Amino acid sequence: MTNKRKLKKAINNICDALFAECVAYSLYNGKADEDTVNSILTSIINVNSDFVKRISHPEPGMPAKQYYKRLAADFDESANEIVDHICNLG
């Protein structure tokens, strides 16, 4: 497990890249629906906020290694879901 600061930085970098990709896709693809794009951007912000908060406040009673592995798996799942939504914009 890396330290919390590096994990937060990685999550922020991935969310920043997803946000930029969504904005770029909506600008260069003229047929993207504005409401759908806004909902995807909102979900990216919510995922970022949620996972950074979860890093700062781990669940009591659960071993740290297991908690952070589960957190990483949940984040991967959320990021993949957002990527699928961005791909289905067009």
Secondary structure, 3 states (H helix, E strand, C coil): CCCHHHHHHHHHHHHHHHHHHHHHHHHHCCCCCHHHHHHHHHHHHHHHHHHHHHHHCCCCCCCHHHHHHHHHHHHHHHHHHHHHHHHCCC
